Amino acid sequence: MEDDKKKSSYGGHSVLSFQIEHDMQNIKIVEKLRMGSKKDRVYSGSMMDDKPHGMIYDNGRVLIGNWAHGVFQGQGCAIYENGDKCFGSFLKGMADGYVTYMTKFSKYVGDFQENTRHGNGVYNDIQMGLYNGDFVAGRFEGLGVHTAMNGNITKGRFENWKIKNKAATSNEADVKKACSKM
């Protein structure tokens, strides 16, 4: 039993307590970043050619992830001043690739290009409902399915947030009616 304790220790601390201490230090760093002014720029990580090349930086937002030559890119997490969060791929400091973007009232999971919903994704908003389909420059654009908050389902081609060519429309009552005939 003593041997097991020795194997699971690190510098006199158990591995679990070391991880907890490490996590608490990171939380304190993030809290410090959030409390500082925009002029306070805190960076924790290695430097290459006098540019961030590591883990955490604040520029009005908290960025946790990969830095290369002073640019936030690769897999990471951005927490913005307004509380929005973005997890996923970043390129040249912008969300680009497959991401999850959450606000207080909505969530998007899908493709991003240069900080904008672009490609295929699922958008869920407490006022608009759920949209699963194509996005262009942040708008519903292309083939998609929209489920409104009242249960109405619209499938078809969308242009600039609106349905252009309906493939099918139904509501919860229509779905229940069709299912009862089966």
Buried (B, 14 or more C-beta within 10 A) or exposed (E): EEEEEEEEEEEEEEEEEBEEEEEEEBEEBBEEBEEEEEEEEBBBEEEEEEEBBBBBBBEEBBBBBBBEEBBBBEEBBBBBEEEBBBBBBBBEBBBBBBBBBBBEEBBBBBBBBEBBBBBBBBBBBEEBBBBBBBBBEBBBBBBBBBBBEEBBBBBBBBEEEEBEEEEEEBBEEBEEEEEEEE
